[in-house]
Amino acid sequence: DLFAMVEPILPSLREDDVVVWVLGSGPYPPGVVALQELLDAASEELEPEDAWQPQDMNDTCLYIFTSGTTGLPKAARVSHLKSIMCLSFYELVGASSRDVVYLALPLYHMAGSLLGILSAGATCVLKEKFSASQFWDDCRAEGVTVFQYIGELCRYLVNQPPRPGEREHGLRLAVGSGLRPDVWQRFLQRFGDIRIVETYGMTEGNVTLFNYTG
């Protein structure tokens, strides 16, 4: 969907040896890797372990976009070790493979990708664009039990007009960052007994905070 934003600068990217991967059928200009064709042709068999196991867990696994906590927006380096640590995030807050996680955060940020999708083996419901008016209907339709938020999403929910059935859901856990105390209280009073775990961490940082006690 965003390829048109990159296409004008392809020549300069090629000069800097930057490879552009695109998920979609194309066609694309020379120098662009169409991932869908490679995925369709890929074998279902795993490569031998020595082909994909990193020699050093502190080596770069991927770069991920950060909005600039420590400066301008940039691509922050994420090691293999940090990626694996992210796998345990939802287990730390009490989720399991039996849960269904509702995710409407951007996948180019760490919260949506490394924390959200890699969620304890749970089913992940991806919403392309968050809708406060559809949220509880989505939760009922998909059997959602866990919601990953940023504080503004919860504020949008409590600012919606009251609707019948908004306490009739299976949501038991909400995890995220930036939830103001007044919104937190209104959220629980209105939508029921949901455990909220507020966290804070930086993509390029090495410490994460959890509010376990509520």
N, C-alpha and C positions, 0 to 999 in steps of 0.2 A: 504493500500500500504506500510505502514511503520512498520507493525507488526514484520517483521523479525528483525528489529533493536532492538526491545524490548524483543523478546522471550528469548535471552540468559540470561537476568538478571531477568526473572520472579521469580525464587526462592528467590532472595534477596528482590524483591518488596513485595512478599507475607509475608516475615518475618517482613517487616516494615508496614504491613497492608495497602499497596497501591493496590487499585483495578484498573485493566486495562480493559477499555471498548474498543471494536473494532466494527467498522461498516463494516459488510461484513458477508458472509454466513458461513465462517469457513470450516472445524472444527477447534476448538482451544483447547489448553491444559486446564486442570482443573485450576480454579481460574480466568479465563478470561471470561468476560461478553460479549456475542455476542449481540450487540444492535439491529441488524436487526430482530432477532427472537422476541425480546420484542416489537419492533415497530409494527411488523405484528400482534401481539396478543393484542395490546393495544386498548382500547375502544376509540371511537370518542368523547365520552362524557367527559366534564371537571370534574375533581374532585371538591368536595366542596371547597369553597374559603379558609376555615381555614386550609386546607391541604397544600396549596401552598403559602399562604400569609406569608412573613417573619414577625417575631415578632419585629425585630429591623432592620430598613433600613440600618444601618451601619454594620450589620452582613455580613459575606462573602457570596457573590453570586457565585463566581468562581475564579479560579486562571488562569492567562493568561501569556504566555511566553513573557518576555521582553529581549531584546538583550543586556542589561547591561548599560543603561545610567548612572546609579549610582553605577556601580560595575560590577561584573561578571554576565553573563546570569542567569536568575532565574525565578521562578514562582512568579508573583506579585499578591497580593490579590486585588480583585475588589469587592467592596460592592454592595448591591442591589441598593443603592442610585446612585452610579456612573453609574451603568448599565442603569438605567432609564434616567439619564442625557444624556447618549450617544444617546438615542432615539431622542433627539431634535437637534442633531448635524446638520443634513442635512436641517432641517427647518431653523436653524440659518443662513445658507449660501444661502438660497433661493430655495431649492428643495421642491418638494411636491410628493404626491402619484401618480401624473400623469407622473412622470419622469421614465426613464429607466437608471439605474446606471451600468456602466461597471467596473467590479472589477477583477483585476488580482493579487491582493496582497495576501500574505499568511494568511490563516484564523486562524493561531495560534498566530498572533499578534493582538493587539487591533484595529489598523487601518482597517484591513480587516474584522474582525468579529464584534466587537461591534459598530464600526462606519459604516462599509461598508454594511453589511447585514441588520442591523437594521436601514434602511434608509427611514424614513418618510412614510413607507408603500409602497414605490416605488418598481417597478420590478427590480430585480437584475440579471444582466448577469454575470455569473461566468466563468472566463477563467482560465483553469488549469495552463497554462504557457503563459506569455506575449509574443506576437509576434509583433514587430514593423511593419513588412511587411504586416501583416494581419489586423492591428488595424482599419484602416479606412473602409476596407471591412466589418469587424465585426460591426462597428458602423452603417453602412448603412443597413446591413442585419437585425440587431436587433432593429433598431430605437433608438439607444443610444442617450441620451440627457445630461448625466452627467458622467464624468470620474473621478475616484478617483486615484490619482497618488502618487508615490514618484518621486522626481526630476529626477532621472536617467531614468525613463520611458519616460519623455518628451524629454530628451536629445537623447535617442535612436530614437525617432520619427523625430526630426529635423536633425539627421545625416543620415536618409534614403535618397536614391536618389529620386528626385522629380518624382511623378507619376501623371498621368491624374486623375482628379476627387478627389484629396485629400482635396479640399475645398468644395466638395459637400457632406455635411453631416448635421445632425441635432444636433450636439454637441453644447451646449450653456454654459456649466459650467464645469470647471475643479477644483477639490479641492484636496489639499494634502500638502506635506511637502518637503522642500529641493530643491525648484526650483531656480536655479541660475538666476540672472538678465539677463545675456546675452542669456540664453536659453529661458527665459520667452519672451523676445522681438522677438527672431527668431520664436518661436512657434506661436505668434500672427500674425506676418507678413506673415507667410507661410500658416497657416491653417484657418485664418479668425477671425471674431469678437467673441471670446470665453471669457466669464468672468472667470478669475482665482482668486481663493481665497486660499491664502497660509496660512497654520495653523501650529502651533507647540504645542505639548503637550507630556507629559510622562505618560506611563501606571501607574507608581507608584507615579505620581505627583498630585497636586491638582489645577493647573492653566493651562489654555489653551489660546494661543494667536491666534488672527485672523487678517489678513490684509484685511479689508473690502474695502479699497479704491483703491487697485491695485497699 
